[in-house]
Every structure is written in C-alpha cells, then in structure tokens.
Amino acid sequence: MRVDLGAQAVSVGGEEVRLTRKEFELFAHLAQADGRVVTRDELRATVWRDSPVALTSRTVDVHVRRLRAIPELAELIITVRGTGYRVPAHRDVQVVG
C-alpha cells in the first residue's frame, strides 16, 4: 500500500483507493504514526482542526467505520479501546511525499 501525501492518494498494487478528503487525511495521519496509538482528541485536532463537526466524539468513529468499509483498508485500522486507533508499523504501508 502506498500513501502519497503530495497527491493525497492511497493505492494498493498500483490501483487507487477512492477516499474523500477527510478519509484520506484521517488514514494518512494514522499511517504516519508508525504504529503509535493516535487518540481521538489528536485526530480531531489534526484532521478536523477548528471545524464544529469535530466537537462530537463520534465524528472520528464514524469516519473510521467508513474507512473500514473499504476492503483494502478494513484490517489495517486497529481500535485501542477507550483511547483511539492505530495502523501497525509492520504492515506493508509506504508513506511518501
């Protein structure tokens, strides 16, 4: 899997995975964390910044659910109960750009 920050695109085997802008920003942030648990608060602060949408705690969870509905991403995102999410660093995820 390739996460291209410059092109704001995710591809698997050369095929682009279609994501909304927020889905891309969320997945890219998790992929860049190198296996570290990313809290919901951190995701709200970095992906949604000052958006009023970010005020609800469920915003992040809803978007993660949408990412998990995409077959190529479904097993990559791990929930750390009560804390947040992570993408394991050992996975074949290359972040560029």
Sequence and secondary structure as in RCSB ss.txt:
>XXXX:A:sequence
MRVDLGAQAVSVGGEEVRLTRKEFELFAHLAQADGRVVTRDELRATVWRDSPVALTSRTVDVHVRRLRAIPELAE
LIITVRGTGYRVPAHRDVQVVG
>XXXX:A:secstr
 EEETTTTEEEETTEEE   HHHHHHHHHHHHTTT  EEHHHHIIIIITT GGGGSTHHHHHHHHHHHTSTTTTT
T EEETTTEEE  TTSS EEE 
